[in-house]
Amino acid sequence: MTVAQDIGTRALAYMSSGQHEFEWKLTKHKLNSVSVKIEPVLREFASSEEIRPKARPTQPLHMTADELKRLRKLVAHQAPSTRTYDEVQSILYLIRGADLLVRLNDDEAMAVAAALRLHDYRTGAVIATERNAGDAFVLVVSGGLRVLVKDITVPGERGTFCDLSPGECVAEEHLRDNAGLYPSLVAADHSTILRVCKADFLSSHASWDLELQNRRLAMLRAVPCLVGFDPRLLRPLAERAIQERVLAECVLLKQGEPVQRVLIIASGECRVLKRTKQGLMLQTETLGPGAICGDVGALLEGGKHAASIVSSSNVTLLALQRSDLQYERADPEVVEVMPRPARACRRATELPAART
């Protein structure tokens, strides 16, 4: 390897590492938004006269004994970043509804699921304190956890601040941020938790990034108007496309609203609805896998949707923003080939004008 090649390899590795760090910060911000808020209440608690457990809304995670056994087999016996796509999908199915996943898109959820580690604790076992808290999040799977803090009414004693139920998650760094109250996270019962830390996430994201890009690339190559494209031309789109899952009867695009993005159906079906001048809503077309929902031309030119798109079943989509396509237009080779399929695919939402 030449010196130039070695420098290039190191530069790519550094850029990749920086990207993974950025993804962790972004994912961490979303996880913090759904974690049990300890810090603000602890400060209020420090000035109170007695310990009063706070009532908080919970998102229960109901898992049967068989499901817990399956989860244990999937997580406990597979190191992070070594799990297959199907195994990660199974993990996500088992912990569906947990607070941990609420704000994450599909790619982020899969990276987190691939990085999870499972731990069992007996009643009273200490999971984390302000001294050993890491850059990590803990999800309660079964049993329950308890946050203990210094009881300011009885010197030397500790009291219960709050309890965490299955489905709730907490950031360990909140313990470290409130070290003055000597908080600790302990098992209130015989408990099972899932834990994702920064190191495991970075390792998982590094291995999953290329895997997910390849899957998105395969979805793009399945689009009829993109079949003839060189995969090298589609790779940048695959890198920027966001995969989403949407339930049935959801409005994906609304007639008359500005075009902010276009959607590619990977699985499931959608219907095209057109409101006439008389106020009638007509279904004009059914779209299946490979169809493009939205007007690419209008997206680039700042137009509006000519029709509404509603999911007829649960669907998996790839979403492309205006900036994604504008980035592509900066490449002369892509500019030459992109307009042809874009115009061909406009019929997904551009309906023939009514004859006068």
N, C-alpha and C positions, 0 to 999 in steps of 0.2 A: 504494500500500500504506500503510495506516495505521500509526501507531507501535505500536499493540497487535499488529497482524498481524506486523510486523517482529520485535517481541520474541518472539512465539510461534514464528515460523519459526526464529529463532536458538536458542531454547530446545530445539526439536525436533532441530535439527542438533547441538546440544551433547550431548543425551541419546543420539542415534544414534552420535555419535563415541565417547562413553563406552562404549556397548555393544560397539562394534567393538574398542575397546582391551581390554575384558574378555575378549572371545572370543579375542583374540591371546594374552593371558596364559594362558587355559585351554588353548588349543591348544599353546602353547609348553611348558607343564608336561608335557603328554603326549608331545611330541616329545623333550623332555629325558630322559624315562624310557626311551626306546628308543635314544638316541644313545650313541655310544662314550663311555664314562666316562673322560675324560682327567684331570680335576682331582684326584680322590682318589689315583690312581696316580702322577700327576706329583709330588705331595708326598712319596710314598714313594720315588719315583725320585730326588728331590733329595738324599736322605740315603743313597742306595746308593753303592757303590763303582764300579760299572760299569753300562754301558747294557745292559739285558736286555729285548729285545722281549717283550711280553706276549702269550700265547696267549689269544685270545678267541673265543667261539662266534660264528659268522657266519650270516647269513641271505642266501645267495647270490641274486643277481638275474640270471637267465639271459635274455638278450635277443639274438635273432638279428640279423643285419645288416639284414634287411628291417624288423624291428620298430624298430630304432634309427633307420632312415631315416624311418619313419612318425612316431616320436616327435619327431625333429628338425623335420619338416614341421609338426607340430601346435604345438610349443612355440616354436621359434626364429623363426617367421614370424608369430606372433600375440602382441601385447602382453598382459600380464596384465589381467584384468577385461574383455577384449574377446572371450574365447572363448565359443563356444556351448555349450549343455548337452551335445550329442552329442560335441563335441570334448573336453570335460573328461572325459566318461565314457570316451572312447578313451584318454586319457592315463592314467587310473586303471587301465584294463585292462592297458596296456603295462607299468606299473611295479608290478603286483600282486605281492605277496610281499615288497616292500621294507620294511625296518624302519620307514621314515618313516610308513607307513600303519597299523601294527599296532594302535595304541591309539585311533585316530580313529574317530568315528562317520561316517556317510555325509555329513552336512552339512559337518563339519570337513574330511573328506578332499577334498570337492569344492572348498571354499574354498582349500585348500592347492594342489590341482592347478591351479586357475585362476590362481594367483599364481606358478607356477614359471617360472623362466628357465633356459635351457640354455646351457652354456658348454663350450668345448673348450680343452684345455691340452696343450701339448707337454711331453715329459719334462723334468723339472727346473723347470718354471714355478712361480712362487710364487703361490698362490691367496689366502692370507691370512696375516697375522702378528699379533702381539699389538698392533701399532700401528694397523692398519686393519681389525681384526675388527669386524664389524657385528652387529646383532641379527638373526641369520640362521642357517639350517641348510643344510648341504650334503649331498646324496645322491649317492653314487658310482653311475653308470650303467654305465660301461665303463672298462677300464684299472684304475688303482689310485692311491690317494693315500697320502702318508706324512707323519707328524708328526715334525718335527725339533726337537730341543731342545739346549741348551748341554751339551756333554760336560764334566762336572766333572772327568774324569780327565785331559783334555788341554786346557789353557787355549787359548781362541781357536777350538777345534774344535766342530763340531756333530755329533750322532749321531742315528740313527734310534730313535725311541721306539716307534712302532707303525705298522703298515700298515692301510689300509682297503680292503676289497674291494667289488665291485659289490653293492649292496643295503644297505650300511651307511651311516649318516648321522652327522654330527658337528655340534655347535653351535659356531659361531665364537667366541662369547663365552667359551668355555673357554680359548681362547688368551689373551684379554685378562685373564682372571682369574688366569692363571699367568704374568704378564709377567716375573717374576723369572727364569724359565728361558729367556726369549727363544724361545718356541715359534713354529713356522711350519708351515703346511699347504702341501705341494708335491705336484706330480704325479709319481708314481713311474714312470708310463708315459704314453704318449699317452692322455689320459683325457677322458671326457665326464662332466659333472656336472649335476645339477639343483639350483638354489638358490632358496630361498624366504626373503624378508626381511620385516621388519615392515611397511614402507611398502607393498610389493606386496600383502601379505595384507590390510591394512586397506582398500586400494582394491578388491581382489577381493571381500572379505566384504561391503562396502557394496553392490556391484552384485549379488552372488549371494544376499544375504539375502532380498530381495523375490522374486527368481526362484524360489528354493526354497520360500518360503512359498506362492507361487501354485501350485506343483506339489503341495504337500501339501494345499492347499485343494481342488484338483481331485480328489485321491484321496479326500478326505472327502466331497465332493459325489457321488462315485460309489457311496458306501455306500447301499444301498436305503432304509434307514430315515432317512437324512439328506438324501434327494433334495429334499424340499420345504423345506429350511431356507434362510433368507435367507443369502447368502454373508457378510454382515456379522456374523452370529451365529457362523458357523463360523471366521471369521478368527482370533479369539483362540486357538482350538484348534490351527489350522494353525501359529500362531506358536510354540506350545509342544510340539507333537508332535515326537518324535524318529524319524527314518527309519532303519530297520535292514535289513540283508540277512543272511539266515540260510541255511545249507546244508541239504540234505535230511537227514532222520532226526535232527533236533535237537529236544529236548524244550523247548517254549516255555513251557508252563504245566503245573504238576504238581498232580494231584488231591490235595486235603487240605491243601495249603500255603496260607498267608494270601495274599489277593489284594493284590498290590502295584501292578499295572498291568493295563490292557486293551490288546489288540493289534488293529489293523485290517489285514486282508490287502489289499495293493495288487496283488500278482501272485503266482502260484504256488498251491499247494494244501496244506492241512493236514488231518489226521484227528483226530477226537474219540475218545478212549479212556476207557472207564469200567471201573473195577475193581469187581467184584461182591463181595458178602459172602463168597462161596465162594472168592474169590481169583482168579477168572477175569478176564482183560482182554478186553473187548469193544469193537470199533469200532462206534460208533453213528451216525457222521455224517462226511461229507467237506465241508470248507469251502473255498471259492474266493474270488476277488477280491471285495471288498466286504463280506465277513463280519467280524463282530466276535468276537474270541476273548477270553473273560473275562466276568465278571459285573459290570456297571457298578454295580448296586445293592450287591453284596457289597464292591466296591472302596470305595464311600463309607461303608459301614457297618462295615467291618473284618471281613468274612466270609472263607470259604475257597473254593477252587476245587472245583466239583462233579465235574470231569473233567479229564483231561490233554489237552493239545494238542501234537501232534507234526507237524513239517513233513514232507510227503510228497515235496516237491521243493524246489529252491531258491526261497525266498520273499522278497519285499520287504514290510516291515511298517511301520506307524506305531504308535508306542507312546505311550500316555497314562498319566501317573502320577496318583495320588490328588489331589495338589495341583493338577494341571491342571484337574480337574473341580470341585474345591472352589472354585477361583478362578472358574469359570464360574457356580457356584451363587450367587455374590455378586451377580450381575447379575439383577435381578428379571425382565427379559424372557426371559432364557435359562432361569431357574428354571421359568418357566411352560411352556416348550416342551420342555426337555431330558428330563424323566422319561418322556415317552411313547415316544420311540425307544429310550431306555435299557431300559425294561421289555420292549419288543418284541424287543430284540436279546439278551435273556438266554438265549433258547433255544439259543444257540451252545454254552453249557456247562451249562445247567440241564437235566438229564434227568428225565423223569417218574419219580416214585418207584415202586418195585416194589409191586405189590398184595399184600396179605397174605391 
